[in-house]
Every structure is written in structure tokens, then in C-alpha cells.
Amino acid sequence: MGATLRALRALVLLLGFYLLSLVLLAALIGLDVLVFSWGHGPLTLKVGIISVLLAVPVVRGMTMLRTPKGEDPYGVPVTEADEPRLWALVRELAAAAGTRAPDRILLTGEVNASVSERPRLLGLFPGPRRLTLGVPLLIGLTEAQLRSVLAHEFGHFTGGDTRLSALVVRGRVQIGRVIGQFHAKADDKVAADRARQERKSAERVAKGKKAKRIDTTGVGATYRTMAKIYTAYGKFYLRASLSTARGQEYAADLTAARIAGRDATASALREIPVLSASHNFYLESYATLGLQARLMPPRGEFFGGFGRLLTARELELASLRAELPEEPVGAYDSHPPIAERVRRIEALPADGRADEAKGAALALLTDPARTLAALEDAVVADELLTYPRAEGWEELLDASMAAGLSTARTPLHQALTEYTGQPATLATLMDVIDSGMLWRLAAKLPLSEEAAGAKGRAFREFVRPGLRRWVRTMVLAEFSSRSLLHWEFSWTEPATVRLPGWGSETEDEGPEAALEAAVDAALADHPDTAALRAMLPPATQNV
């Protein structure tokens, strides 16, 4: 479908909203005229009031002249003087796509790139353009892959997609606004009716009568019926407009392949879902690792550490790239499945450009370290920026684990406090074990129905796995409180604890194995805490 036909369809869909609204207003007026012709009375007045109340949201939606403008995302705006190589690349790709370069470039912390334009008069006249480019893409993509991503975005400009979006978005916003207003009116009516019934119920209770059940069934039904009418048209509107959007994505992919090369475009399409999942994992597991200790990564590493993760996990990520996600297409999806897009691009004839621009896209920046630091200042919450900085990732991990252990409150802590009436400490626990009361204490743990009904050895087997985990946590917390623990940091494996005395011993003979053996002995059928006490600092042994 050409740009002219797409524009015509977008205009028809928008006019359909106005036509639906006019039909509903005409129906309300017709109902008023019909009731008025029957005579004057309370029914005529009531119908007139209802018609006016129903007409207000419709008229408001029709007279919304502007589409609300979203605020700029948080990021770092860069000028041509700041980043000459990046701007040169952007201008080159825009020219190759046959469109105008953006007026602004904004670097963000998201795994995303997009173009936006604020055209005037429903897209008939061009407006300022902005390219939003996520720094994680610069970290994870090669220059060739980045060229493909940007060429794809400029392909939307070439097809007039961004101009037409003004018409499409306006229709979506107006329909959504009317639906929201009708639901809000219905909710207000339900709330008012509930309050009225509650007052009457309170009056009955004050008079010694039984309170009536609050029932708002059917209240606001007229408003919700009107909302359903617009919702039905809204679903049709979305299906029609988003089916066009999927075709636009295929066309933009072809533009990217023409400009950046077939292989670069296919590999970029494979890479972006992997980068997105990896970045989410990185933020949750690494960048925010020190928050519970109120500590931030070294300056610039909040985003910069993502590159270290990608390098360390290259083999793991390679297998993810080979597995294309096969998600089904929903009626309201604006993008086709990645797998189908890759297949279409890889089916194109080879163009001999597989070895172009293999360098890291991050090298396009004049000073990557400065940009990464500036991005933190622009994107990270102000409160987090006040936290001190760790000297390295190892220090950040140690501080985080120490903070977590110092505040650990396991079910064993709660049961121990309830059983002894004292603070839940490791020393108190060992005293309980030595007094022969471990299994009575265990009975106060949260238990499954099967465990609670078990007796003797069966009961002990049920509760022992949980006890083992919780006792180990209490021991580690004791070591940590005395700064005797160290955690081994890794970009590829979970953090590993290193106990005091860890050296060249094998894993089967070192302190960790000794700890596991000591915990097992303390939780045996005939508990013995001697080995556990021998491992602990002197202050903990002297109870």
C-alpha cells in the first residue's frame, strides 16, 4: 500500500470516529424528541438530563484539537560538535535513505532506537525530528549493525510513516479519551450510589435494625454501554492501523538491507532481542547490585559494565542469537515476529558486504567514558546519585552481600525468637541445639500439611533441608558481621563465598566443605555443635 493510500485510510479511520460520535449524538437527540412528543413530565426531564450527561464525553472527545505531546525521555542530547563521527554517520544514512536528517540526537539508557517527528496540520507539513539512540545499542552492536538499525529508522521517514502517525495517534488518543471518560463517569456513579447505601445502612444499624447488603449491580450501566460501543470501534481501529504498521516494518527492513547490507541487517535483528534480555538481566543483577548497601558502581560503570557482561558471556549469547523467538502475531502487534523478519532478509541475494564495519559502534563516540558518566547523571534517579561509589565491582559485591546478610530474617529467625523469647542469634540457636530442643524448635517453623503431620525421623527429614539453608545463612551472617567473608565476583557465574582460611585447598577439603559438614552435624538425628563452634570466631563460641 502506497503512502497516499495509507494516508487516505488513516484519514478515513479518523473520520469514522467522528461519524460514530455524530450518530450517537443524533440518536440521543432523537430519543429526546421522541420522549418530548409524548408530553411533559418527570420522565421527559430525566431522559433529557441523561442525554446531556452522555453527550458531554462524546463532545469532549470530538473537540480535542491536539494530540497530547509526550515529554522527551531522559537522556543526553549531543550536538555535532560533541559527537562529529556519530552525526556524520547519521547524516550519511539519512541521505542514503532519501530523507532529511534529524534536528536532534538524544542518547538514552534504553536498548532502543527510534525516530520521531512533530509534524504540523495532521502530518501535512514536516516538523522537527529527533533521533533517540540507546547507548546499550552502541555498547552491544558493531558499527555495521548500528548502520542497519539507523537505516531502518530512516526508512520509516522515507515511507512517510512518521507523518501518517499523527493521524493514527490522534484517532487512538481520542477514542481512548472518550472510553476513559465514560468509565470514569460510571465509576463516579457507582461510588456515589455505594456511599448513599452505606449511609442508609448506618442509619438502620443506629436504629437497631439489620444492615442491608450493599449492591451496586447495574449502576452506571448506561455509561459502560456507551464505552463498549467506542471500545468495539477502537479495536477495529487498532487492527486496521497496526496491520499497516507491520507492512511498514518489512519495508523499513528492506531499506536497511539496501543501505547497510543484508548480513548486517539480519545480524542486527538477531542481536537486538538478545541485547534487550541481557540488559534487563544486567540491570537487575549487576548495575543495581549495591542498592541495599546504598553503594553505586564506579563512575561510568552503571551502564559501562554492560559491555563487560557481554564480553564475558559471548559463548552463551551466541547460542541465543541462533535461536530466533517464534512468538505468534497478535491482532494488535505493531511489529511482525523477529523470526519472520530475519527469514525475509536472509532470503535476499548475497551482496558481498559481510565484512564491512566490524568495529564496535561505541567507538563512534568521541569519549565513551565521558558519555557513560554523563548518561548516569541524566538517567539515574537523583537519590541514587548521592550514594558513594565503590572502587570496583568486587567491593560492590562484598558490600551488597554484607548488607543482605545483616538484614536476613529467615523463618528460623522468627521461630527461634518465638521459642526462646530472645533475639535470634547463632549463639542462641546452638544453645537450643545443645539442650536437645532442636526438633521442638523446628515444630514452630512454617510447615506443609504433610510435614506437620509427620513424626520422628520422617519429620526430621521434612524440615532438615530448610534448616540447613537457614543455619548456613546465620553462620555466614556471623562471619560477615566480623568482616571475615569475601565474595568472588564473576560476570559469568553466581557469586561464590570465600570463608576465612580459604587458600589452595581443594573444594572437598577447604573451609566451605568443613562448614557444610559442621552444619550437617548440628542438624543430625543426634545433633552435635562442636564442629560448628570450632569454626566460629571466639566471641561467638563463648556463649
Secondary structure, DSSP 8 states (H G I E B T S, - for coil): --HHHHHHHHHHHHHHHHHHHHHHHHHHHHHHHHHHHT--SHHHHHHHHHHHHHHHHHHHHHT--S-------S-EEE-TTT-HHHHHHHHHHHHHHTS---SEEEEESSS-EEEEE--BTTTTB---EEEEEEHHHHHHSBHHHHHHHHHHHHHHHHTTHHHHHHHHHHHHHHHHHHHHHHHHHHHHHHHHHHHHHHHHHHHHHHTT--------TTTTHHHHHHHHHHHHHHHHHHHHHHHHHHHHHHHHHHHHHHHH-HHHHHHHHHHHHHHHHHHHHHIIIIITTTGGGT-B-STTHHHHHHHHHHHHTHHHHHHHHHS-------TT-SS--HHHHHHHHHTS---S-TTS--SBGGGGSS-HHHHHHHHHHHHS-HHHHTS-B-SSHHHHHHHHHHHHHHT---HHHHHHHHHHSS---HHHHHHHHHTT-HHHHHTTS---HHHHH--HHHHHHHHHHHHHHHHHHHHHHHHHHTT--EEE--SSS--EEE-TT-SS--TTTSHHHHHHHHHHHHTSSS---HHHHHHS-HHHH--
